[in-house]
Amino acid sequence: MFFLQFAVWGAWLPVISDYLKNDLGFTGSQLGWVRGAMWLACIVAPFVGGQIADRWMPTQWFLAAAHLASGVGLLVAAQQQHFGALMVAMLVHCLFYAPTMALTNSLCFRHLSDVDAQFGSVRVFGTVGWIVVSWCLTFWRWGQAAPVAGDMLMLGGWCGVAMGVFCLFLPHTPPPERARSPWAFLDAARLLRDRQFLVFMVLAFLMSIGARFYYVGTAPFLRDIGIARSNLPAVTTVGRFAEIAGQLMLPFFLVHLGIKRSLAVGCSAWLARSLIFALCAPVVVVVGSLALHGIAFPLFFVVSQMYVDRVSPRDIRASAQALLTLVTLGLANFLGVLLTGVAIDALTGADGATDWCWFFLISCGIMAVCVVGFLVWFREPAKRAG
């Protein structure tokens, strides 16, 4: 499940900024809006996916229908080269795909006997899927005499269709039998009354904004420092290979660091990588720094999902994951990509060259605040909710 879930996303997300900026000639703001379609959809997703899975429909059925529709949306987007049409097609894809991100997590949590010990070794297959599809895109590009417009979107679309069919064979996951309220998402939102949960959400919100500078800027930045277009998908998997080790070591980190320090270390790895980018280090150092993703991603984003699962009552856990999706993948990432688009336009001169140093320094400032915040204001959660 996780292999295909992230193959869909990994096909297009790492390299679409380069495609939009350098192949289609989109402005930074247009680039931000296209990439922001996913995060705009994540604002709507919690009111759809979590509510349906927690109250009305088996999770695997919803996942199947949503992935089939999202895959078709990407296939249509691959044929578009004008901003308006491409934006509409991406919105269709994202509105169906966004709810599935929280629901694959909640389905997995429902069927694992020991989430803390087992989730890392299961979630790592999402990273493997991301790597495999990225290398498939590189091999495809090597075999083409001329670039294929929208190749990353086309590949992602067919992965989405495959995922839709596969979801029909996932374990049966009906809504919880004893739900206290018909409005699961509202119950999940009440978790914000807890001061520690609120502190976590605020810092996760800021961290997600800072992370957008990496996700939006890395592909065009790598092109500008000399990485060939055909090699971009493969080069970006340096971080994903390291992520496999990080995912498998999650139980070790959680035992020896706990949730609080794991989150702080994850933020610190993001900060270190952004600083290396900002200093415009030699190409080999920049590419090597991508391996910090192996610490940053699992220790922040995956541990965040595990923290929310730990502190949420059982009958609203799908909606609690959807709340995390709303705050981080929705509001924060949408604002983040718009901010990065504005930053690219502001820092790009008449000659078309972008000042990547100042671009990534903005990210460094945000992430430094998050590191301090988790160390000073956030406390280790005591135990899993009943």
Secondary structure by P-SEA (a helix, b strand, c coil): caaaaaaaaaaccccaaaaacccccccaaaaaaaaaaaaaaaaaccccaaaaaaccccaaaaaaaaaaaaaaaaaaaaacccaaaaaaaaaaaaaaaaaaaaaaaaaaaaccccccccccccaaaaaaaaaaaaaaaaaaaaaccccccaaaaaaaaaaaaaaaaaaccccccccccccccccaaaaaaaccccaaaaaaaaaaaaaaaaaaaaaacaaaaaaaacccccccccccaaaaaaaaaaaaaaaaaaaaccaaaaaaaaaaaaaaaaaaaaacccaaaaaaacccccccccccaaaaaaaaaaacccccaaaaaaaaaaacccaaaaaaaaaaaaaaaaacccccccaaaaaaaaaaaaaaaaaaaaaccccccccccc
